[in-house]
Amino acid sequence: MQLHTIDTGLFKLDGGAMFGVVPKTMWQKLNPPDENNMCTWAMRSLLIEDNNKLILIDNGIGNKQDEKFFSHYYLHGNDTLASSLAKKGFHADDITDVILTHLHFDHCGGSVKRDGEQLVTAFKNANYWSNTQHWQTATKPNDREKASFLRDNILPIQESGQLLFVDEHLDQFPVNIQIRNVFGHTEAMMLPEVVYKGKTIVFMADLLPSAAHIPVPYVMAYDMFPLTTLHEKKSFLNEAATNEYVLFFQHDPTIECCDVQLTEKGVRLKSSFPLAAL
């Protein structure tokens, strides 16, 4: 097995929304905002080579939305999904499986592309993996969350016939990947786990969007059920510290991976490092 970091670009989100009830006087030291209170975040994916499988976990925001949409998120940086795959010697057509942690636009937007007037899947040879509970939430969203679930990112996957649900097709799911489901950020978000070079690597998605979110009260205002997130984080972080897991961050602008340790103040960052250092 070989793991690769795939950078799909940077974007900006409101700092207050990203840190919830934590005062700006505290969080601005962790991710300094611009004059509009916007902080820079990564959209980092993970590519897994495993025998005859090439598995991509999430795929960024994509490029098919209109100028007005992108004006809210200030996309910047030199990396794209296609260029990052190419740097590793791969093309979208090589991907055999796309695991979608959840269907918010900054995680699944690269799943679908425009081909003239049509919307088609960007990974034509891949199975796309979700689960039935989350799919129902994304396709029949509540009023608070529906702005994050864009139909153009989601429905073409089902229409293509490439959509599979982990809970219905586990026999076809990549054998060396385990899925941990969490429910605070959105219904049934999936956190993939792999054992790599003797370490358990956990793709954190939006349970822990960055290393700055390790303290338990640092919960995003975007989360549907913040108290559930709080309990899920506390339980997971204690497990991660005890078992020396490696946490892979999707949104941290500078830190790819870290491990954590138990301290008198709770679980805290132990060390940070790039994935390639493993």
FENGIMO-V261955 format. One record per residue. N is the residue number from 1. RES is the residue in one small letter. PSI is psi in whole degrees, -180 to 180 (999 if undefined). D_CENTER is the distance of its C-alpha to the mean C-alpha in Angstrom with 2 decimals. Layout:
N;RES;PSI;D_CENTER + N;RES;PSI;D_CENTER
//
This chain:
1;m;142;20.69 + 2;q;136;19.11 + 3;l;143;15.61 + 4;h;138;14.62 + 5;t;132;12.23 + 6;i;110;11.52 + 7;d;126;11.49 + 8;t;4;11.28 + 9;g;174;12.89 + 10;l;154;13.12 + 11;f;177;13.58 + 12;k;142;15.20 + 13;l;156;14.90 + 14;d;129;17.73 + 15;g;-40;18.06 + 16;g;-42;19.74 + 17;a;-35;17.09 + 18;m;-23;14.45 + 19;f;3;16.95 + 20;g;-125;18.76 + 21;v;-4;22.21 + 22;v;129;22.18 + 23;p;148;24.91 + 24;k;-34;24.35 + 25;t;-23;26.98 + 26;m;-49;24.64 + 27;w;-24;21.15 + 28;q;-18;22.57 + 29;k;-21;23.50 + 30;l;-37;19.92 + 31;n;90;18.53 + 32;p;130;21.66 + 33;p;163;21.59 + 34;d;-170;23.58 + 35;e;-16;26.64 + 36;n;14;24.68 + 37;n;17;22.64 + 38;m;138;19.48 + 39;c;149;17.25 + 40;t;137;15.39 + 41;w;151;11.66 + 42;a;164;9.81 + 43;m;83;7.29 + 44;r;129;7.10 + 45;s;169;6.76 + 46;l;131;8.95 + 47;l;130;12.23 + 48;i;118;14.55 + 49;e;122;18.25 + 50;d;101;20.09 + 51;n;-119;23.63 + 52;n;12;23.69 + 53;k;142;20.00 + 54;l;106;17.44 + 55;i;127;14.01 + 56;l;126;10.90 + 57;i;113;7.45 + 58;d;168;5.75 + 59;n;23;8.10 + 60;g;-163;7.98 + 61;i;-17;10.63 + 62;g;-171;13.50 + 63;n;16;17.10 + 64;k;-9;19.05 + 65;q;169;19.22 + 66;d;172;22.38 + 67;e;-37;23.35 + 68;k;-43;23.48 + 69;f;-51;19.85 + 70;f;-23;18.71 + 71;s;-20;21.34 + 72;h;-16;19.43 + 73;y;-3;16.45 + 74;y;56;18.44 + 75;l;137;16.60 + 76;h;176;18.02 + 77;g;166;18.08 + 78;n;-8;19.34 + 79;d;142;16.34 + 80;t;166;15.32 + 81;l;-48;13.61 + 82;a;-44;17.19 + 83;s;-36;18.65 + 84;s;-39;16.15 + 85;l;-43;16.74 + 86;a;-37;20.41 + 87;k;-28;20.57 + 88;k;1;19.72 + 89;g;22;22.34 + 90;f;165;20.39 + 91;h;158;20.30 + 92;a;-34;18.23 + 93;d;-14;21.14 + 94;d;-18;20.69 + 95;i;129;17.41 + 96;t;-26;18.49 + 97;d;137;15.39 + 98;v;114;12.06 + 99;i;120;9.90 + 100;l;108;7.93 + 101;t;-41;6.08 + 102;h;174;7.62 + 103;l;24;9.56 + 104;h;147;9.17 + 105;f;-30;10.31 + 106;d;-1;7.93 + 107;h;-26;5.39 + 108;c;4;8.61 + 109;g;-28;11.36 + 110;g;0;12.14 + 111;s;-29;13.05 + 112;v;142;16.37 + 113;k;166;18.91 + 114;r;136;22.39 + 115;d;90;25.42 + 116;g;-122;28.30 + 117;e;-3;28.36 + 118;q;155;26.17 + 119;l;124;22.49 + 120;v;161;21.64 + 121;t;140;18.79 + 122;a;-19;17.64 + 123;f;86;17.64 + 124;k;-18;21.06 + 125;n;11;21.52 + 126;a;150;18.33 + 127;n;137;17.75 + 128;y;126;14.77 + 129;w;126;13.64 + 130;s;-158;13.01 + 131;n;158;15.41 + 132;t;-40;18.43 + 133;q;-46;17.81 + 134;h;-38;14.51 + 135;w;-41;16.04 + 136;q;-41;19.06 + 137;t;-41;17.26 + 138;a;-33;15.56 + 139;t;-16;18.85 + 140;k;65;21.07 + 141;p;156;19.22 + 142;n;166;20.97 + 143;d;-30;22.25 + 144;r;-33;19.96 + 145;e;-10;16.66 + 146;k;-23;17.95 + 147;a;-19;17.34 + 148;s;-17;13.57 + 149;f;99;14.34 + 150;l;125;16.14 + 151;r;-35;18.52 + 152;d;-21;18.56 + 153;n;-19;14.96 + 154;i;-56;15.69 + 155;l;-37;19.39 + 156;p;-25;20.10 + 157;i;-46;17.95 + 158;q;-42;20.30 + 159;e;-27;23.29 + 160;s;-18;22.77 + 161;g;6;23.31 + 162;q;-2;20.28 + 163;l;131;18.36 + 164;l;149;18.59 + 165;f;132;17.75 + 166;v;-41;17.12 + 167;d;-13;19.71 + 168;e;-20;22.26 + 169;h;42;21.91 + 170;l;-29;21.07 + 171;d;-20;23.90 + 172;q;-6;22.09 + 173;f;145;18.69 + 174;p;128;18.22 + 175;v;-28;20.48 + 176;n;14;19.00 + 177;i;130;15.59 + 178;q;150;15.58 + 179;i;128;13.41 + 180;r;124;13.36 + 181;n;136;13.22 + 182;v;158;12.91 + 183;f;6;14.43 + 184;g;-44;14.47 + 185;h;-47;11.64 + 186;t;166;12.39 + 187;e;124;14.41 + 188;a;45;13.38 + 189;m;141;9.60 + 190;m;129;9.23 + 191;l;105;8.47 + 192;p;145;9.95 + 193;e;137;12.71 + 194;v;149;15.10 + 195;v;122;18.38 + 196;y;121;18.96 + 197;k;41;22.17 + 198;g;3;23.03 + 199;k;144;19.88 + 200;t;118;17.21 + 201;i;126;13.77 + 202;v;122;11.02 + 203;f;113;7.30 + 204;m;-17;6.75 + 205;a;-129;3.47 + 206;d;12;6.13 + 207;l;-45;9.06 + 208;l;88;9.50 + 209;p;-25;7.74 + 210;s;168;10.59 + 211;a;-28;13.77 + 212;a;-18;15.68 + 213;h;9;14.31 + 214;i;-44;15.89 + 215;p;134;19.12 + 216;v;-40;19.05 + 217;p;-10;20.24 + 218;y;83;17.50 + 219;v;133;15.70 + 220;m;147;14.31 + 221;a;-17;16.75 + 222;y;-18;14.11 + 223;d;135;13.97 + 224;m;-37;16.28 + 225;f;81;17.88 + 226;p;-34;17.83 + 227;l;-34;20.38 + 228;t;-44;18.46 + 229;t;-45;15.46 + 230;l;-47;18.16 + 231;h;-40;19.65 + 232;e;-42;16.52 + 233;k;-47;15.66 + 234;k;-45;19.31 + 235;s;-48;19.69 + 236;f;-45;16.69 + 237;l;-37;17.62 + 238;n;-41;21.17 + 239;e;-43;20.32 + 240;a;-40;18.23 + 241;a;-43;21.18 + 242;t;-40;23.72 + 243;n;4;22.24 + 244;e;45;21.03 + 245;y;155;17.43 + 246;v;126;15.33 + 247;l;125;12.08 + 248;f;119;9.49 + 249;f;131;7.83 + 250;q;-35;4.99 + 251;h;-7;7.34 + 252;d;127;10.63 + 253;p;-20;13.08 + 254;t;-30;15.21 + 255;i;121;14.16 + 256;e;-48;12.18 + 257;c;158;13.35 + 258;c;166;15.77 + 259;d;168;17.94 + 260;v;164;19.47 + 261;q;155;22.99 + 262;l;133;25.10 + 263;t;178;27.25 + 264;e;-23;29.77 + 265;k;6;27.23 + 266;g;-166;24.69 + 267;v;133;21.78 + 268;r;164;21.11 + 269;l;135;19.64 + 270;k;-57;21.95 + 271;s;154;21.03 + 272;s;152;18.36 + 273;f;158;18.28 + 274;p;156;16.68 + 275;l;-37;15.52 + 276;a;-16;18.73 + 277;a;-14;20.83 + 278;l;999;20.41
//
